[in-house]
Amino acid sequence: MDICIIYDTKYGNGKSCMQYLSSILKKDKLDVEIYSVKELEPKLLPEAELYIFSAPTHLGNASGKMKKFIKKINDQKGKKYSVITTCMVPDKTRAIENMEKELRDKGMENITSGTKIKVEKYKGPLEENAEKQLKDLAKEIKKKLDN
């Protein structure tokens, strides 16, 4: 598998974003699998070239489920990752930075800038430019994996 997407979602916004991102990456002939944090054992991550972690924010931080999941991941020295959050106030969240720190501490290497997808209200909808952000992220991922 080229890419393993692991997401948490409360109202379905994160899941729909990851399904959309997956469809874009698959058009580029990448092998992509998507899992909820509830479906995987963090100590037994599937083998992949890139891991994408997506979480909603709560009080400016990643969801509790995603934080616990990442903390339980075994060392992944040299593995690549990317991080995405869905949030109402992107400039007031530290979720990306906190997840990235935890993943770096596991020996992982970030290959993209963190992506913050704005949600209009608690339950959505996503901000108008969410699809563009995900298309741009897919391009960045493809470019990095091709190098």
DAJO-V630539 format. One line per field, one symbol per residue. ss: DSSP state (H for helix, E for strand, L for the rest). psi: psi as a letter, one per 20 degrees, with the letter a starting at -180 (. if undefined). burial: I if it has 9 or more other ideal C-beta (glycine too) atoms within 8 Angstrom, else O. A space follows every 10 residues. Layout:
ss->???
psi->???
burial->???
//
This chain:
ss->LLEEEEELLL LLHHHHHHHH HHHHHHHLLL LEEEEELLLL LHHHLLLLLE EEEEEEEELL EELHHHHHHH HHLLLLLLLE EEEEEEELLH HHLLHHHHHH HHHHHLLLEE LLLLEEEEEL LLLLLELLLH HHHHHHHHHH HHHHHHL
psi->pgpoppqqqg jiggghghgg gghghhhjkq opqpqqhiiq ohilqqpqhp ppppqrqokj rqqhgggggg hiprplpiqq rqpqqpqhnh ijqjgggggg gghhhjjqpp irqqpopppg rgjarqqhjg ggghgggggg ggghhh.
burial->IIIIIIIIIO OOIIIIIIII IIOIIIOOOI OIIOIIIOOI OIOOIIOIOI IIIIIIIOOI IIIOIIIOII OOIOOIOOII IIIIIIIOOO OOIOIIOIII OIIIOIIIOI IIOIIIIIIO OOOIOIIOOI OOIIIOIIOI IIOIIOO
//
